[in-house]
Amino acid sequence: MGLGVLEDTKLDHVPGTVLLNDEAAHAEAITSGLKHGRGRDAHIVLSPQPSEDPNDPLNWPMWKKEVIIAILSFGAMLNAGTNGPLLNASYFSMSEQINKPLTTLVLVSGYNLLAAGCSGPFVCAFSRKYGKRPVFLVSTLFDIIGTAIGEARVSYKYLLAARIIQGFSTSAFESLIVATVGDIYFVHQRGLRIAIINFILNAASSLASIICGQVFQDLGWLWLFHLFQIFLVAQFVLMFLFCPETTYIRDIRYDTDLNRDEKLEELAVIEHSHKETVGEPGQGETTSIPKKKSFVQELAVWTGVYSHDSILKYLLGPFLTLLNPAGCYAVIASGLLNSWYVGSAIILSGIFSGPPWNFDAARVGYIGAGPFVGGLLGSLACGFTGDYVIKYLTKKNKGVYEPGFRLVFMIPACIACGLGMFLFGYTMSIGSPAELCAFLQGVMMFGVLIGIFSTLSYGLDSFRSQSNEIFVMNMLFKNFMFYGLSNFANDWVAANGPEQIMYVFGGTSIFLSLLAIPVYIWGKRLRSWWTRHDLFVLLKMETHGPVNEMG
């Protein structure tokens, strides 16, 4: 038993478990031929191992990887982080402006979320078959078209059409962006990037509410869409120019985090033979290493077919993840934590527009400063400690990394979510100062961000080959939850006050956090069970290269 993780007796090596620190494992003789990190990470065995192909995203220079993630994060901020809460602070004012009930206006954004959820399986299927780049580009085009409709006229029908079409842009940026981290970064580098993306997808939406509320108050309905469109077009151009395809089919032996047999010695011999072949005089022309693609070649939207299976088969992929116990936990836990924050944001306009506060749209938006700061602090905590903690635990575990190490962050998540949600509901119910309410919503957001970081990074490190499906299912689940909350959350508050709904949110959050304990302890055995009964393998839905592709 390594640090409380029960060992598996069925497989010699469970996918997800990685020999990460060869010094702590005293395995330098076995791993000396493998690629390692640089500088202070020189003792870290890279996982997955990059191939010899210069077009392998793992081989790209760090600056290129960071540019890609920065642009995709900008896209996530717009198409997911801002798209959903675009009107959160303005519902009450808009309902008065067009003489529609508040619930009807909130439901417009509910349809936006419903469209996002329904598009999820298609995003997953097309990204599996044709790669992520065309899916990202088409998704942004949906947002551009929807926003063009929204900025045409102040009308309920135009608004409804705009929000539904905009919804089709969300899925890719909520799910595939996390899978992209697995495409281009090694295990020990992912924590910081996931923390940043997590912040943008969740806490940044609070900043969006502040800005959008002020724009609506000062410039009106149409300018909200006009300004949004400018940023969308800029992001589309940047993504087209500087975000090449990251999906890459490499020999499965390089994927040391996915294999049932590590075969480290075999892989070291093969990599050594590559070095000898490349280093021999006159052999440069005979090596099978592909030529590096030019900038113009990387602009291609179509880069080929990554699987010859039917699209219909891949439409089932996200739903298959629910049969994977550990994967299902990652989906449900992160999805519900996210949903509870969105639920708390949906009810703000109806609560703070009435007595004793009587806020306008701009002042309602300013309440979002609390969760924005809380989310920022939570993301900074995860970003600066996430990878350090797993390196520390790996060293304590004799150099072996277990994905369950990511779940230790559920401890602070449990405390912050419980305190934040319970007290946020209570203070709203007694009419406390808005500043105190905003602070407590920030405490809640601090815990939510840490909890989502913990469960999403656990899912990525445990099942990287199925990360598309896991994160699409997560997106689908939470967007249907968002739709449900937009349908009844405000009526629930009107009937029973804000405390009851927040107490329910807090209780379920504590339960999900505590559920991480058995997942941590038995997680390795759960991953072993799924590996031996993997429906993706049985249905031949894998996208690894054949073994004979490599020397």
C-alpha positions, 0 to 999 in steps of 0.5 A, spaced: 500 500 500 503 506 497 500 512 501 494 509 503 492 507 495 491 499 495 495 495 490 492 491 485 493 484 484 490 483 477 495 487 473 502 488 473 501 495 471 495 499 472 494 505 467 495 511 470 500 509 475 507 512 472 514 511 474 515 519 475 521 520 479 527 515 478 531 517 483 526 516 489 525 509 485 532 507 485 531 505 477 536 510 474 539 503 470 532 502 467 530 509 465 537 512 463 535 511 456 528 514 456 527 522 456 527 526 462 525 533 464 530 539 464 533 543 470 530 542 476 526 536 473 532 532 470 530 526 475 523 526 472 521 521 467 517 524 462 510 521 461 508 520 456 514 519 452 515 523 446 516 520 440 522 522 435 517 526 430 518 533 431 511 534 429 509 530 435 506 536 440 510 533 446 516 535 442 513 542 441 517 548 444 514 550 451 513 557 448 509 554 442 505 550 447 503 556 452 501 560 446 496 555 444 493 554 451 493 562 452 489 563 445 484 557 447 484 559 454 481 566 451 476 562 447 474 559 453 473 565 456 469 568 451 465 562 448 464 558 455 466 563 461 462 569 458 457 566 453 453 562 459 453 568 464 453 574 459 446 576 461 446 574 469 446 581 471 441 583 467 435 579 467 431 583 471 432 589 467 431 586 461 424 582 463 422 589 465 424 592 458 420 587 454 415 586 459 416 578 460 417 574 466 423 573 470 423 566 469 422 566 461 428 571 461 432 566 465 430 560 461 433 563 454 440 562 457 437 555 459 436 554 452 443 556 451 446 551 456 441 546 453 444 547 446 451 546 449 449 540 452 446 537 446 452 538 442 457 535 446 456 528 443 457 531 436 463 535 439 466 528 442 465 524 436 468 529 430 474 531 435 475 523 435 475 522 428 477 529 425 481 532 430 480 538 435 482 544 430 476 544 426 471 543 432 474 549 435 474 553 429 467 551 427 465 552 435 467 559 435 463 561 428 457 558 431 458 564 437 460 569 432 453 567 428 449 567 434 452 574 436 450 577 430 443 575 431 443 578 438 446 585 436 441 586 430 434 588 434 432 588 441 427 583 441 425 576 445 425 572 439 432 575 436 434 574 443 432 567 443 435 565 437 441 568 438 442 564 445 441 558 442 446 558 436 451 561 441 450 555 445 453 550 440 460 554 441 460 552 448 461 545 448 468 544 445 471 550 449 469 547 456 471 540 454 476 539 449 481 544 452 482 540 458 484 534 453 488 539 449 493 539 456 493 532 455 495 532 448 501 537 449 504 537 456 507 531 460 504 529 467 508 533 471 506 539 468 499 539 467 497 542 474 498 549 473 495 549 466 489 545 468 488 550 474 488 556 469 483 553 465 479 552 471 479 559 473 477 561 466 471 557 465 469 558 472 471 564 476 472 568 470 465 568 469 464 572 475 468 578 472 464 577 466 458 578 470 461 585 473 463 587 466 456 585 462 452 588 467 456 595 467 455 595 459 448 593 459 447 599 464 451 604 461 450 602 453 444 598 453 442 591 450 445 591 443 452 594 445 453 588 450 453 583 443 457 589 439 462 588 444 462 581 445 463 580 437 469 584 437 473 579 441 470 573 438 472 575 431 479 577 434 480 570 438 477 566 431 483 569 427 488 568 433 486 561 433 486 560 426 493 562 425 497 560 432 493 553 434 495 547 430 492 540 431 494 537 437 491 530 436 497 526 434 497 518 434 503 515 437 506 508 438 502 506 444 509 504 447 510 511 448 504 512 452 507 510 459 501 512 462 496 508 459 499 501 458 498 495 462 505 493 461 510 499 462 516 496 457 520 501 460 527 497 458 524 496 451 522 503 450 529 505 452 532 500 447 528 503 441 530 510 443 537 509 443 537 505 437 533 512 434 539 516 436 544 511 433 541 511 427 540 519 426 547 520 429 551 515 424 554 519 418 550 519 411 544 516 415 540 522 415 536 521 409 534 514 411 531 515 417 524 514 418 523 521 422 518 525 418 520 532 416 517 538 421 511 541 418 512 549 416 507 554 419 503 554 413 502 547 413 500 547 420 494 552 418 491 546 415 484 546 418 483 538 415 489 534 417 486 527 416 482 522 419 484 520 426 480 514 426 476 510 421 470 508 425 463 510 424 461 517 427 455 513 430 460 509 435 463 515 437 457 518 439 456 513 444 463 515 447 461 520 453 456 515 455 460 509 456 464 513 461 459 513 466 460 505 466 467 507 469 466 508 476 472 512 477 471 516 471 464 517 473 466 520 479 470 525 476 464 527 471 459 527 477 463 531 482 466 536 478 459 537 474 455 538 480 460 543 484 460 547 477 453 547 477 452 549 484 456 555 483 452 557 477 445 556 481 448 561 486 449 566 480 442 565 477 439 567 483 443 573 484 439 578 480 432 576 483 434 576 490 438 583 490 434 587 485 429 586 491 429 589 498 433 590 502 438 591 497 434 594 490 440 593 486 440 595 479 444 591 473 450 594 474 450 593 482 448 586 481 454 585 477 459 587 482 457 582 487 461 577 482 467 580 485 467 576 491 467 569 487 472 572 482 477 573 487 475 567 491 476 563 484 482 567 483 485 565 490 483 558 489 486 557 482 493 560 484 493 555 490 492 550 485 497 552 480 502 554 485 501 547 489 498 542 484 504 539 481 509 541 487 504 536 491 504 530 486 512 531 486 512 531 493 507 525 494 511 521 488 517 522 492 514 519 498 511 513 494 518 511 492 518 515 485 511 512 483 505 517 481 498 515 482 492 519 479 489 519 486 494 524 489 490 529 485 484 528 490 488 530 496 485 537 494 478 535 496 480 536 503 480 544 502 475 544 497 470 540 502 471 545 508 471 551 503 464 549 500 461 547 506 462 554 510 461 558 503 455 555 501 451 554 508 453 561 510 452 565 503 445 562 504 444 564 511 446 571 510 442 572 504 436 570 508 437 575 513 438 581 509 446 582 510 450 587 507 451 585 500 459 585 501 458 580 506 454 576 501 459 577 496 465 575 500 462 568 502 460 567 495 467 568 494 469 562 499 464 558 496 468 559 489 474 558 492 472 551 494 469 549 488 475 551 484 479 547 488 474 541 487 473 542 480 481 542 479 482 536 483 477 531 480 478 534 473 486 533 473 484 526 477 480 524 470 485 526 466 491 523 469 487 516 470 484 516 463 488 520 458 486 516 452 478 517 454 479 524 456 475 527 450 469 523 452 470 524 460 470 532 459 465 532 454 460 528 459 462 532 464 460 538 460 454 535 458 452 533 465 453 540 468 449 544 462 443 539 463 444 541 470 444 548 468 438 548 464 434 545 470 437 550 475 435 556 470 428 552 470 426 552 477 432 555 481 428 562 482 422 559 483 425 555 489 428 561 492 421 565 491 417 559 495 422 558 500 428 563 501 435 563 498 437 559 504 434 552 503 437 551 496 444 553 498 443 548 504 442 543 499 448 545 495 452 545 501 450 538 503 451 535 496 458 538 496 460 535 502 458 529 500 462 529 494 468 531 497 468 525 502 466 520 497 474 522 494 476 518 500 474 511 498 476 513 491 483 515 493 483 508 497 480 503 492 482 508 485 487 503 483 483 497 483 477 501 480 482 503 474 485 496 473 477 493 473 476 498 467 482 496 464 480 489 464 473 491 462 474 497 458 468 498 453 472 503 448 477 497 447 472 492 446 468 496 441 475 498 438 474 505 439 482 507 441 486 511 437 493 509 438 498 507 433 500 500 432 506 497 435 509 496 428 510 503 427 516 504 431 523 501 430 
